[in-house]
């Protein structure tokens, strides 16, 4: 099993300020999530191949229980509070929880 939390941010009003906060503060907070195996960031036009999206982040965990524990942890709560500083409105960010299987490819 494997689980991912995917966050997709819409184009912010001030992209430069968003990026400064995101890369200087938010990334460091997000990397502290307990059980995090991998953290991916995609930015720009390739985000969902849509011009309305600015950035996508994907958090990889061993399983859904690990992802849920990370979200409820003090680190997860701190990252969520910080996210609300960057994207305060409900429509500013889309969040997906993906629980699935991971297969190695030779």
Biopython code that builds the backbone (N, CA, C, O; Angstrom):
import numpy as np
from Bio.PDB.StructureBuilder import StructureBuilder

atoms = [
    (1, "UNK", "N", (0.839, -1.181, 0.000)),
    (1, "UNK", "CA", (0.000, 0.000, 0.000)),
    (1, "UNK", "C", (0.885, 1.246, 0.000)),
    (1, "UNK", "O", (2.035, 1.220, 0.437)),
    (2, "UNK", "N", (0.331, 2.289, -0.484)),
    (2, "UNK", "CA", (0.985, 3.599, -0.477)),
    (2, "UNK", "C", (-0.114, 4.648, -0.427)),
    (2, "UNK", "O", (-1.233, 4.408, -0.881)),
    (3, "UNK", "N", (0.204, 5.796, 0.119)),
    (3, "UNK", "CA", (-0.778, 6.872, 0.186)),
    (3, "UNK", "C", (-0.100, 8.184, -0.164)),
    (3, "UNK", "O", (1.077, 8.391, 0.132)),
    (4, "UNK", "N", (-0.852, 9.061, -0.795)),
    (4, "UNK", "CA", (-0.361, 10.395, -1.130)),
    (4, "UNK", "C", (-1.397, 11.424, -0.709)),
    (4, "UNK", "O", (-2.603, 11.179, -0.737)),
    (5, "UNK", "N", (-0.888, 12.570, -0.322)),
    (5, "UNK", "CA", (-1.712, 13.751, -0.137)),
    (5, "UNK", "C", (-1.253, 14.711, -1.216)),
    (5, "UNK", "O", (-0.069, 15.038, -1.298)),
    (6, "UNK", "N", (-2.183, 15.165, -2.046)),
    (6, "UNK", "CA", (-1.865, 16.050, -3.158)),
    (6, "UNK", "C", (-2.573, 17.381, -2.929)),
    (6, "UNK", "O", (-3.785, 17.420, -2.718)),
    (7, "UNK", "N", (-1.821, 18.455, -2.972)),
    (7, "UNK", "CA", (-2.360, 19.808, -2.812)),
    (7, "UNK", "C", (-2.063, 20.575, -4.097)),
    (7, "UNK", "O", (-0.920, 20.607, -4.554)),
    (8, "UNK", "N", (-3.091, 21.191, -4.681)),
    (8, "UNK", "CA", (-2.939, 21.960, -5.908)),
    (8, "UNK", "C", (-3.385, 23.394, -5.618)),
    (8, "UNK", "O", (-4.538, 23.633, -5.259)),
    (9, "UNK", "N", (-2.473, 24.330, -5.773)),
    (9, "UNK", "CA", (-2.731, 25.744, -5.483)),
    (9, "UNK", "C", (-3.091, 26.491, -6.757)),
    (9, "UNK", "O", (-2.418, 26.365, -7.780)),
    (10, "UNK", "N", (-4.158, 27.267, -6.680)),
    (10, "UNK", "CA", (-4.533, 28.128, -7.797)),
    (10, "UNK", "C", (-3.550, 29.304, -7.881)),
    (10, "UNK", "O", (-2.801, 29.556, -6.937)),
    (11, "UNK", "N", (-3.554, 30.008, -8.992)),
    (11, "UNK", "CA", (-2.688, 31.171, -9.168)),
    (11, "UNK", "C", (-3.008, 32.179, -8.048)),
    (11, "UNK", "O", (-4.149, 32.626, -7.930)),
    (12, "UNK", "N", (-2.017, 32.533, -7.235)),
    (12, "UNK", "CA", (-2.268, 33.507, -6.168)),
    (12, "UNK", "C", (-2.295, 34.936, -6.725)),
    (12, "UNK", "O", (-1.818, 35.194, -7.830)),
    (13, "UNK", "N", (-2.860, 35.853, -5.941)),
    (13, "UNK", "CA", (-2.900, 37.263, -6.351)),
    (13, "UNK", "C", (-1.496, 37.817, -6.521)),
    (13, "UNK", "O", (-1.231, 38.582, -7.449)),
    (14, "UNK", "N", (-0.596, 37.430, -5.622)),
    (14, "UNK", "CA", (0.794, 37.886, -5.675)),
    (14, "UNK", "C", (1.692, 36.649, -5.717)),
    (14, "UNK", "O", (2.106, 36.137, -4.677)),
    (15, "UNK", "N", (1.984, 36.180, -6.916)),
    (15, "UNK", "CA", (2.752, 34.948, -7.089)),
    (15, "UNK", "C", (4.152, 35.050, -6.487)),
    (15, "UNK", "O", (4.646, 34.075, -5.920)),
    (16, "UNK", "N", (4.789, 36.192, -6.598)),
    (16, "UNK", "CA", (6.144, 36.354, -6.051)),
    (16, "UNK", "C", (6.130, 36.215, -4.528)),
    (16, "UNK", "O", (6.996, 35.549, -3.960)),
    (17, "UNK", "N", (5.154, 36.836, -3.864)),
    (17, "UNK", "CA", (5.050, 36.731, -2.407)),
    (17, "UNK", "C", (4.706, 35.303, -1.997)),
    (17, "UNK", "O", (5.237, 34.790, -1.012)),
    (18, "UNK", "N", (3.823, 34.668, -2.751)),
    (18, "UNK", "CA", (3.480, 33.266, -2.483)),
    (18, "UNK", "C", (4.725, 32.393, -2.553)),
    (18, "UNK", "O", (5.005, 31.624, -1.634)),
    (19, "UNK", "N", (5.475, 32.516, -3.656)),
    (19, "UNK", "CA", (6.666, 31.689, -3.848)),
    (19, "UNK", "C", (7.704, 31.932, -2.761)),
    (19, "UNK", "O", (8.321, 30.985, -2.273)),
    (20, "UNK", "N", (7.898, 33.159, -2.387)),
    (20, "UNK", "CA", (8.859, 33.476, -1.333)),
    (20, "UNK", "C", (8.470, 32.776, -0.036)),
    (20, "UNK", "O", (9.302, 32.123, 0.594)),
    (21, "UNK", "N", (7.225, 32.910, 0.358)),
    (21, "UNK", "CA", (6.764, 32.260, 1.586)),
    (21, "UNK", "C", (6.812, 30.744, 1.446)),
    (21, "UNK", "O", (7.293, 30.047, 2.340)),
    (22, "UNK", "N", (6.312, 30.236, 0.322)),
    (22, "UNK", "CA", (6.247, 28.787, 0.120)),
    (22, "UNK", "C", (7.626, 28.143, 0.226)),
    (22, "UNK", "O", (7.816, 27.190, 0.981)),
    (23, "UNK", "N", (8.587, 28.669, -0.535)),
    (23, "UNK", "CA", (9.898, 28.019, -0.580)),
    (23, "UNK", "C", (10.780, 28.348, 0.622)),
    (23, "UNK", "O", (11.648, 27.553, 0.982)),
    (24, "UNK", "N", (10.572, 29.505, 1.248)),
    (24, "UNK", "CA", (11.394, 29.874, 2.406)),
    (24, "UNK", "C", (10.846, 29.344, 3.719)),
    (24, "UNK", "O", (11.613, 29.112, 4.653)),
    (25, "UNK", "N", (9.529, 29.144, 3.814)),
    (25, "UNK", "CA", (8.930, 28.759, 5.091)),
    (25, "UNK", "C", (8.156, 27.445, 4.994)),
    (25, "UNK", "O", (8.408, 26.515, 5.760)),
    (26, "UNK", "N", (7.223, 27.372, 4.059)),
    (26, "UNK", "CA", (6.308, 26.231, 4.028)),
    (26, "UNK", "C", (7.013, 24.903, 3.732)),
    (26, "UNK", "O", (6.712, 23.893, 4.368)),
    (27, "UNK", "N", (7.921, 24.894, 2.802)),
    (27, "UNK", "CA", (8.616, 23.647, 2.461)),
    (27, "UNK", "C", (9.330, 23.070, 3.683)),
    (27, "UNK", "O", (9.286, 21.862, 3.918)),
    (28, "UNK", "N", (9.981, 23.927, 4.454)),
    (28, "UNK", "CA", (10.683, 23.447, 5.657)),
    (28, "UNK", "C", (9.705, 22.832, 6.657)),
    (28, "UNK", "O", (10.017, 21.818, 7.281)),
    (29, "UNK", "N", (8.528, 23.433, 6.816)),
    (29, "UNK", "CA", (7.516, 22.875, 7.714)),
    (29, "UNK", "C", (7.002, 21.535, 7.189)),
    (29, "UNK", "O", (6.872, 20.572, 7.944)),
    (30, "UNK", "N", (6.716, 21.484, 5.900)),
    (30, "UNK", "CA", (6.165, 20.270, 5.310)),
    (30, "UNK", "C", (7.146, 19.102, 5.389)),
    (30, "UNK", "O", (6.729, 17.957, 5.561)),
    (31, "UNK", "N", (8.417, 19.371, 5.267)),
    (31, "UNK", "CA", (9.415, 18.301, 5.324)),
    (31, "UNK", "C", (9.519, 17.662, 6.699)),
    (31, "UNK", "O", (10.130, 16.603, 6.839)),
    (32, "UNK", "N", (8.935, 18.282, 7.714)),
    (32, "UNK", "CA", (8.960, 17.748, 9.072)),
    (32, "UNK", "C", (7.827, 16.770, 9.348)),
    (32, "UNK", "O", (7.776, 16.187, 10.431)),
    (33, "UNK", "N", (6.918, 16.575, 8.400)),
    (33, "UNK", "CA", (5.800, 15.663, 8.626)),
    (33, "UNK", "C", (6.311, 14.266, 8.978)),
    (33, "UNK", "O", (7.114, 13.698, 8.237)),
    (34, "UNK", "N", (5.856, 13.712, 10.095)),
    (34, "UNK", "CA", (6.316, 12.375, 10.472)),
    (34, "UNK", "C", (5.829, 11.329, 9.471)),
    (34, "UNK", "O", (4.677, 11.364, 9.037)),
    (35, "UNK", "N", (6.702, 10.412, 9.114)),
    (35, "UNK", "CA", (6.356, 9.344, 8.187)),
    (35, "UNK", "C", (6.452, 9.717, 6.719)),
    (35, "UNK", "O", (6.170, 8.887, 5.854)),
    (36, "UNK", "N", (6.844, 10.951, 6.418)),
    (36, "UNK", "CA", (6.948, 11.389, 5.027)),
    (36, "UNK", "C", (8.090, 10.663, 4.342)),
    (36, "UNK", "O", (9.231, 10.715, 4.802)),
    (37, "UNK", "N", (7.782, 9.978, 3.230)),
    (37, "UNK", "CA", (8.815, 9.262, 2.477)),
    (37, "UNK", "C", (9.397, 10.091, 1.345)),
    (37, "UNK", "O", (10.583, 9.989, 1.029)),
    (38, "UNK", "N", (8.544, 10.918, 0.737)),
    (38, "UNK", "CA", (8.970, 11.680, -0.435)),
    (38, "UNK", "C", (8.062, 12.891, -0.548)),
    (38, "UNK", "O", (6.881, 12.823, -0.208)),
    (39, "UNK", "N", (8.616, 14.004, -1.028)),
    (39, "UNK", "CA", (7.869, 15.258, -1.160)),
    (39, "UNK", "C", (8.210, 15.824, -2.529)),
    (39, "UNK", "O", (9.370, 16.133, -2.803)),
    (40, "UNK", "N", (7.208, 15.962, -3.390)),
    (40, "UNK", "CA", (7.419, 16.450, -4.755)),
    (40, "UNK", "C", (6.692, 17.775, -4.961)),
    (40, "UNK", "O", (5.596, 17.987, -4.441)),
    (41, "UNK", "N", (7.319, 18.657, -5.724)),
    (41, "UNK", "CA", (6.731, 19.948, -6.058)),
    (41, "UNK", "C", (6.813, 20.130, -7.569)),
    (41, "UNK", "O", (7.867, 19.930, -8.172)),
    (42, "UNK", "N", (5.684, 20.512, -8.177)),
    (42, "UNK", "CA", (5.632, 20.854, -9.596)),
    (42, "UNK", "C", (5.065, 22.262, -9.667)),
    (42, "UNK", "O", (4.029, 22.552, -9.068)),
    (43, "UNK", "N", (5.744, 23.132, -10.397)),
    (43, "UNK", "CA", (5.319, 24.518, -10.464)),
    (43, "UNK", "C", (5.238, 24.973, -11.908)),
    (43, "UNK", "O", (6.018, 24.540, -12.756)),
    (44, "UNK", "N", (4.280, 25.857, -12.176)),
    (44, "UNK", "CA", (4.200, 26.467, -13.494)),
    (44, "UNK", "C", (3.177, 25.822, -14.400)),
    (44, "UNK", "O", (2.254, 25.150, -13.942)),
    (45, "UNK", "N", (3.351, 26.033, -15.684)),
    (45, "UNK", "CA", (2.362, 25.636, -16.682)),
    (45, "UNK", "C", (2.097, 24.137, -16.700)),
    (45, "UNK", "O", (1.028, 23.709, -17.136)),
    (46, "UNK", "N", (3.045, 23.334, -16.238)),
    (46, "UNK", "CA", (2.845, 21.888, -16.281)),
    (46, "UNK", "C", (1.932, 21.380, -15.173)),
    (46, "UNK", "O", (1.579, 20.201, -15.166)),
    (47, "UNK", "N", (1.541, 22.246, -14.230)),
    (47, "UNK", "CA", (0.661, 21.820, -13.145)),
    (47, "UNK", "C", (-0.721, 21.529, -13.727)),
    (47, "UNK", "O", (-1.450, 22.442, -14.114)),
    (48, "UNK", "N", (-1.064, 20.260, -13.781)),
    (48, "UNK", "CA", (-2.343, 19.798, -14.323)),
    (48, "UNK", "C", (-2.634, 20.341, -15.717)),
    (48, "UNK", "O", (-3.784, 20.348, -16.157)),
    (49, "UNK", "N", (-1.606, 20.790, -16.401)),
    (49, "UNK", "CA", (-1.732, 21.331, -17.757)),
    (49, "UNK", "C", (-2.842, 22.383, -17.844)),
    (49, "UNK", "O", (-3.613, 22.413, -18.802)),
    (50, "UNK", "N", (-2.905, 23.236, -16.832)),
    (50, "UNK", "CA", (-3.932, 24.275, -16.790)),
    (50, "UNK", "C", (-3.318, 25.586, -16.335)),
    (50, "UNK", "O", (-2.544, 25.604, -15.377)),
    (51, "UNK", "N", (-3.648, 26.682, -17.002)),
    (51, "UNK", "CA", (-3.081, 27.973, -16.615)),
    (51, "UNK", "C", (-3.644, 28.535, -15.315)),
    (51, "UNK", "O", (-3.123, 29.530, -14.812)),
    (52, "UNK", "N", (-4.701, 27.925, -14.750)),
    (52, "UNK", "CA", (-5.266, 28.457, -13.505)),
    (52, "UNK", "C", (-4.552, 27.933, -12.255)),
    (52, "UNK", "O", (-4.834, 28.387, -11.146)),
    (53, "UNK", "N", (-3.640, 26.989, -12.429)),
    (53, "UNK", "CA", (-2.934, 26.417, -11.285)),
    (53, "UNK", "C", (-1.478, 26.866, -11.264)),
    (53, "UNK", "O", (-0.827, 26.983, -12.303)),
    (54, "UNK", "N", (-0.994, 27.110, -10.067)),
    (54, "UNK", "CA", (0.343, 27.651, -9.868)),
    (54, "UNK", "C", (1.346, 26.591, -9.406)),
    (54, "UNK", "O", (2.498, 26.586, -9.840)),
    (55, "UNK", "N", (0.898, 25.697, -8.526)),
    (55, "UNK", "CA", (1.834, 24.766, -7.912)),
    (55, "UNK", "C", (1.090, 23.538, -7.412)),
    (55, "UNK", "O", (-0.046, 23.628, -6.945)),
    (56, "UNK", "N", (1.748, 22.395, -7.519)),
    (56, "UNK", "CA", (1.197, 21.145, -6.982)),
    (56, "UNK", "C", (2.253, 20.526, -6.090)),
    (56, "UNK", "O", (3.424, 20.447, -6.462)),
    (57, "UNK", "N", (1.836, 20.083, -4.901)),
    (57, "UNK", "CA", (2.755, 19.362, -4.031)),
    (57, "UNK", "C", (2.155, 18.000, -3.719)),
    (57, "UNK", "O", (0.949, 17.869, -3.514)),
    (58, "UNK", "N", (3.014, 16.991, -3.687)),
    (58, "UNK", "CA", (2.580, 15.635, -3.397)),
    (58, "UNK", "C", (3.435, 15.092, -2.263)),
    (58, "UNK", "O", (4.665, 15.104, -2.320)),
    (59, "UNK", "N", (2.744, 14.614, -1.229)),
    (59, "UNK", "CA", (3.391, 14.011, -0.069)),
    (59, "UNK", "C", (3.167, 12.509, -0.134)),
    (59, "UNK", "O", (2.029, 12.059, -0.269)),
    (60, "UNK", "N", (4.229, 11.733, -0.042)),
    (60, "UNK", "CA", (4.144, 10.276, -0.135)),
    (60, "UNK", "C", (4.357, 9.649, 1.239)),
    (60, "UNK", "O", (5.281, 10.005, 1.971)),
    (61, "UNK", "N", (3.472, 8.705, 1.568)),
    (61, "UNK", "CA", (3.545, 7.976, 2.831)),
    (61, "UNK", "C", (3.434, 6.485, 2.561)),
    (61, "UNK", "O", (3.014, 6.075, 1.479)),
    (62, "UNK", "N", (3.809, 5.676, 3.541)),
    (62, "UNK", "CA", (3.729, 4.221, 3.386)),
    (62, "UNK", "C", (2.295, 3.736, 3.234)),
    (62, "UNK", "O", (2.028, 2.810, 2.468)),
    (63, "UNK", "N", (1.372, 4.358, 3.963)),
    (63, "UNK", "CA", (-0.023, 3.915, 3.926)),
    (63, "UNK", "C", (-0.927, 5.044, 4.417)),
    (63, "UNK", "O", (-0.455, 6.089, 4.864)),
    (64, "UNK", "N", (-2.233, 4.811, 4.323)),
    (64, "UNK", "CA", (-3.206, 5.831, 4.700)),
    (64, "UNK", "C", (-3.114, 6.180, 6.186)),
    (64, "UNK", "O", (-3.280, 7.343, 6.556)),
    (65, "UNK", "N", (-2.854, 5.202, 7.029)),
    (65, "UNK", "CA", (-2.747, 5.468, 8.467)),
    (65, "UNK", "C", (-1.578, 6.407, 8.760)),
    (65, "UNK", "O", (-1.698, 7.300, 9.599)),
    (66, "UNK", "N", (-0.458, 6.213, 8.082)),
    (66, "UNK", "CA", (0.708, 7.096, 8.265)),
    (66, "UNK", "C", (0.390, 8.517, 7.813)),
    (66, "UNK", "O", (0.782, 9.481, 8.471)),
    (67, "UNK", "N", (-0.315, 8.650, 6.701)),
    (67, "UNK", "CA", (-0.687, 9.972, 6.197)),
    (67, "UNK", "C", (-1.634, 10.665, 7.171)),
    (67, "UNK", "O", (-1.478, 11.854, 7.448)),
    (68, "UNK", "N", (-2.608, 9.934, 7.688)),
    (68, "UNK", "CA", (-3.557, 10.513, 8.639)),
    (68, "UNK", "C", (-2.856, 10.950, 9.925)),
    (68, "UNK", "O", (-3.159, 12.011, 10.469)),
    (69, "UNK", "N", (-1.920, 10.133, 10.408)),
    (69, "UNK", "CA", (-1.148, 10.508, 11.613)),
    (69, "UNK", "C", (-0.334, 11.775, 11.357)),
    (69, "UNK", "O", (-0.235, 12.637, 12.230)),
    (70, "UNK", "N", (0.236, 11.885, 10.187)),
    (70, "UNK", "CA", (1.041, 13.067, 9.851)),
    (70, "UNK", "C", (0.178, 14.324, 9.868)),
    (70, "UNK", "O", (0.604, 15.364, 10.372)),
    (71, "UNK", "N", (-1.028, 14.235, 9.323)),
    (71, "UNK", "CA", (-1.915, 15.405, 9.292)),
    (71, "UNK", "C", (-2.344, 15.837, 10.685)),
    (71, "UNK", "O", (-2.518, 17.028, 10.940)),
    (72, "UNK", "N", (-2.517, 14.878, 11.589)),
    (72, "UNK", "CA", (-2.957, 15.177, 12.958)),
    (72, "UNK", "C", (-1.807, 15.545, 13.888)),
    (72, "UNK", "O", (-2.041, 16.003, 15.006)),
    (73, "UNK", "N", (-0.579, 15.352, 13.444)),
    (73, "UNK", "CA", (0.591, 15.609, 14.286)),
    (73, "UNK", "C", (0.779, 17.117, 14.493)),
    (73, "UNK", "O", (0.226, 17.912, 13.732)),
    (74, "UNK", "N", (1.549, 17.522, 15.505)),
    (74, "UNK", "CA", (1.851, 18.947, 15.667)),
    (74, "UNK", "C", (2.485, 19.553, 14.415)),
    (74, "UNK", "O", (2.207, 20.702, 14.072)),
    (75, "UNK", "N", (3.331, 18.786, 13.738)),
    (75, "UNK", "CA", (3.968, 19.265, 12.505)),
    (75, "UNK", "C", (2.934, 19.449, 11.396)),
    (75, "UNK", "O", (2.988, 20.422, 10.644)),
    (76, "UNK", "N", (1.994, 18.513, 11.300)),
    (76, "UNK", "CA", (0.949, 18.607, 10.297)),
    (76, "UNK", "C", (0.019, 19.785, 10.554)),
    (76, "UNK", "O", (-0.389, 20.476, 9.620)),
    (77, "UNK", "N", (-0.312, 20.012, 11.814)),
    (77, "UNK", "CA", (-1.167, 21.144, 12.169)),
    (77, "UNK", "C", (-0.466, 22.474, 11.907)),
    (77, "UNK", "O", (-1.097, 23.443, 11.485)),
    (78, "UNK", "N", (0.850, 22.513, 12.160)),
    (78, "UNK", "CA", (1.620, 23.738, 11.888)),
    (78, "UNK", "C", (1.690, 24.005, 10.388)),
    (78, "UNK", "O", (1.551, 25.151, 9.959)),
    (79, "UNK", "N", (1.904, 22.956, 9.582)),
    (79, "UNK", "CA", (1.949, 23.124, 8.124)),
    (79, "UNK", "C", (0.582, 23.559, 7.588)),
    (79, "UNK", "O", (0.508, 24.383, 6.676)),
    (80, "UNK", "N", (-0.487, 23.015, 8.146)),
    (80, "UNK", "CA", (-1.838, 23.397, 7.706)),
    (80, "UNK", "C", (-2.127, 24.856, 8.049)),
    (80, "UNK", "O", (-2.709, 25.577, 7.239)),
    (81, "UNK", "N", (-1.732, 25.290, 9.226)),
    (81, "UNK", "CA", (-1.934, 26.689, 9.615)),
    (81, "UNK", "C", (-1.147, 27.618, 8.694)),
    (81, "UNK", "O", (-1.641, 28.672, 8.293)),
    (82, "UNK", "N", (0.078, 27.220, 8.362)),
    (82, "UNK", "CA", (0.897, 28.025, 7.463)),
    (82, "UNK", "C", (0.284, 28.056, 6.068)),
    (82, "UNK", "O", (0.302, 29.095, 5.407)),
    (83, "UNK", "N", (-0.255, 26.933, 5.616)),
    (83, "UNK", "CA", (-0.896, 26.873, 4.300)),
    (83, "UNK", "C", (-2.042, 27.880, 4.224)),
    (83, "UNK", "O", (-2.257, 28.504, 3.184)),
    (84, "UNK", "N", (-2.769, 28.035, 5.311)),
    (84, "UNK", "CA", (-3.885, 28.989, 5.313)),
    (84, "UNK", "C", (-3.398, 30.437, 5.215)),
    (84, "UNK", "O", (-4.165, 31.316, 4.822)),
    (85, "UNK", "N", (-2.151, 30.694, 5.562)),
    (85, "UNK", "CA", (-1.590, 32.037, 5.366)),
    (85, "UNK", "C", (-1.374, 32.320, 3.879)),
    (85, "UNK", "O", (-1.601, 33.435, 3.408)),
    (86, "UNK", "N", (-0.934, 31.302, 3.154)),
    (86, "UNK", "CA", (-0.651, 31.466, 1.729)),
    (86, "UNK", "C", (-1.906, 31.382, 0.877)),
    (86, "UNK", "O", (-2.020, 32.068, -0.139)),
    (87, "UNK", "N", (-2.844, 30.546, 1.288)),
    (87, "UNK", "CA", (-4.060, 30.288, 0.509)),
    (87, "UNK", "C", (-5.249, 30.315, 1.468)),
    (87, "UNK", "O", (-5.759, 29.265, 1.860)),
    (88, "UNK", "N", (-5.690, 31.518, 1.846)),
    (88, "UNK", "CA", (-6.698, 31.638, 2.901)),
    (88, "UNK", "C", (-8.137, 31.282, 2.495)),
    (88, "UNK", "O", (-8.940, 30.901, 3.348)),
    (89, "UNK", "N", (-8.465, 31.402, 1.216)),
    (89, "UNK", "CA", (-9.838, 31.118, 0.789)),
    (89, "UNK", "C", (-10.001, 29.643, 0.431)),
    (89, "UNK", "O", (-9.059, 28.993, -0.024)),
    (90, "UNK", "N", (-11.205, 29.129, 0.643)),
    (90, "UNK", "CA", (-11.474, 27.705, 0.392)),
    (90, "UNK", "C", (-11.106, 27.294, -1.036)),
    (90, "UNK", "O", (-10.610, 26.185, -1.239)),
    (91, "UNK", "N", (-11.332, 28.149, -2.021)),
    (91, "UNK", "CA", (-11.048, 27.799, -3.405)),
    (91, "UNK", "C", (-9.609, 27.990, -3.841)),
    (91, "UNK", "O", (-9.274, 27.720, -4.994)),
    (92, "UNK", "N", (-8.743, 28.455, -2.934)),
    (92, "UNK", "CA", (-7.348, 28.710, -3.283)),
    (92, "UNK", "C", (-6.527, 27.439, -3.466)),
    (92, "UNK", "O", (-5.507, 27.441, -4.155)),
    (93, "UNK", "N", (-6.977, 26.364, -2.848)),
    (93, "UNK", "CA", (-6.211, 25.117, -2.894)),
    (93, "UNK", "C", (-7.172, 23.937, -2.983)),
    (93, "UNK", "O", (-8.223, 23.924, -2.342)),
    (94, "UNK", "N", (-6.796, 22.958, -3.782)),
    (94, "UNK", "CA", (-7.532, 21.698, -3.873)),
    (94, "UNK", "C", (-6.694, 20.648, -3.159)),
    (94, "UNK", "O", (-5.473, 20.615, -3.309)),
    (95, "UNK", "N", (-7.343, 19.796, -2.387)),
    (95, "UNK", "CA", (-6.622, 18.769, -1.633)),
    (95, "UNK", "C", (-7.210, 17.406, -1.966)),
    (95, "UNK", "O", (-8.427, 17.222, -1.969)),
    (96, "UNK", "N", (-6.320, 16.449, -2.248)),
    (96, "UNK", "CA", (-6.727, 15.092, -2.575)),
    (96, "UNK", "C", (-5.972, 14.120, -1.682)),
    (96, "UNK", "O", (-4.786, 14.300, -1.407)),
    (97, "UNK", "N", (-6.662, 13.109, -1.245)),
    (97, "UNK", "CA", (-6.037, 12.030, -0.479)),
    (97, "UNK", "C", (-6.140, 10.785, -1.332)),
    (97, "UNK", "O", (-7.241, 10.365, -1.687)),
    (98, "UNK", "N", (-5.000, 10.187, -1.668)),
    (98, "UNK", "CA", (-4.972, 9.041, -2.565)),
    (98, "UNK", "C", (-4.400, 7.845, -1.805)),
    (98, "UNK", "O", (-3.275, 7.886, -1.307)),
    (99, "UNK", "N", (-5.191, 6.791, -1.729)),
    (99, "UNK", "CA", (-4.770, 5.566, -1.059)),
    (99, "UNK", "C", (-4.739, 4.473, -2.122)),
    (99, "UNK", "O", (-5.767, 4.154, -2.719)),
    (100, "UNK", "N", (-3.577, 3.909, -2.356)),
    (100, "UNK", "CA", (-3.476, 2.938, -3.433)),
    (100, "UNK", "C", (-2.321, 1.984, -3.258)),
    (100, "UNK", "O", (-1.812, 1.801, -2.152)),
    (101, "UNK", "N", (-1.918, 1.389, -4.333)),
    (101, "UNK", "CA", (-0.847, 0.415, -4.344)),
    (101, "UNK", "C", (0.346, 0.978, -5.101)),
    (101, "UNK", "O", (0.192, 1.790, -6.012)),
    (102, "UNK", "N", (1.511, 0.544, -4.719)),
    (102, "UNK", "CA", (2.738, 0.956, -5.379)),
    (102, "UNK", "C", (3.468, -0.297, -5.839)),
    (102, "UNK", "O", (3.695, -1.213, -5.048)),
    (103, "UNK", "N", (3.832, -0.339, -7.105)),
    (103, "UNK", "CA", (4.542, -1.476, -7.668)),
    (103, "UNK", "C", (5.893, -1.024, -8.196)),
    (103, "UNK", "O", (6.000, 0.009, -8.858)),
    (104, "UNK", "N", (6.907, -1.794, -7.902)),
    (104, "UNK", "CA", (8.235, -1.507, -8.429)),
    (104, "UNK", "C", (8.296, -1.962, -9.890)),
    (104, "UNK", "O", (7.727, -2.991, -10.255)),
    (105, "UNK", "N", (8.985, -1.189, -10.707)),
    (105, "UNK", "CA", (9.140, -1.519, -12.118)),
    (105, "UNK", "C", (10.628, -1.751, -12.372)),
    (105, "UNK", "O", (11.468, -0.925, -12.015)),
    (106, "UNK", "N", (10.927, -2.857, -12.977)),
    (106, "UNK", "CA", (12.348, -3.161, -13.265)),
    (106, "UNK", "C", (12.836, -2.418, -14.449)),
    (106, "UNK", "O", (14.000, -2.556, -14.827)),
]
sb = StructureBuilder()
sb.init_structure("model")
sb.init_model(0)
sb.init_chain("A")
sb.init_seg("    ")
for serial, (resi, resn, name, xyz) in enumerate(atoms, 1):
    if name == "N":
        sb.init_residue(resn, " ", resi, " ")
    sb.init_atom(name, np.array(xyz, "f"), 0.0, 1.0, " ", f" {name:<3s}", serial, name[0])
structure = sb.get_structure()
